[in-house]
């Protein structure tokens, strides 16, 4: 399979569900004119069926497991008293 188009993004800006589809807005970090701190700017949307999103989630989960095995990422243990502010 030949890939014709490549899209670079720095992450996901927003995900929302509308009827039978899940819409994922991608973002790029751009310098802020005021202080040069990067700010997210949405630029592209990917629309999934629910089944397509679940297949994508499973594929991403497998990639995360592989990166953990290789030592590229490490999971943080959960805090003992739960989320901040929870009582």
N, C-alpha and C positions, 0 to 999 in steps of 0.2 A: 504494500500500500504506500503510495507516495503522498506525503503531506504537502499541500499547496500553500497553506497560510500558517504563520506562526504569530501568536499573540503573547506579548509580555505583560504581566501584571504583578504588582507588589502584594496583592491579596484580594480579599473579598470585602466590598464596601457594605453590602446589605443583602440579605436573603429574605424573600417573602413568598408566601403561597397565595396563589390566586386560582380558585376553582380547582382544576385537575393538574395544574402545573406549578413548579417551583422555579422562581426567578432569582438568579444570582447575579448581582451587579459587581463587576470587577473594578478595581481601582489601581491607580498609579500614585506614587508619592511625588508631589511637586513642591518646589521651594515656595515658601510664603513670601510675598513681596515685602512684608513688614520686618520679619526677623530671620528669614532664611530657614526656619524650622519646617521640615517637610509636612505637608498637609495632604490628606487623601483626596483624590479627584476621581469620581466614577467616570468610566469611559466606554464600557461595553457590558452587554447583558447576555447571559447564557440562560436559556429556558429548558428545563428538564421536565419529563414526565415524572411521576412519583417513582416508578420502577427504575427509570434512568438515573434518578438521583441516588436511590438506594444502591444501585450497581456502582456508581461513582464513589459513594461513601465506603463501600467494601474495598474497592481498589485502593483508595487513599489509606484505609486502615492497614492493608497489607504493606504499603510503602512505609508507613510509620513503623510497623513492626520490624521491617528490614533495616531501617535507619537506626532503630534501637539496638538491633543485633550487631550492627557495624560500629556502634558507639558514637554515632554522629549526634544523637539526641538522647537525653536522659529524662525520665519522668520524675517529677517531684512527688515525694510522698504526701498524702493528704494531711492537712493540719489536724491535730488531735481534737481541738474544740470546734471543728466545723468551719463554715464560711465566716469571714469577718463580720462581726456585729450580730451573729446568730446566737440566741440564748433561749 
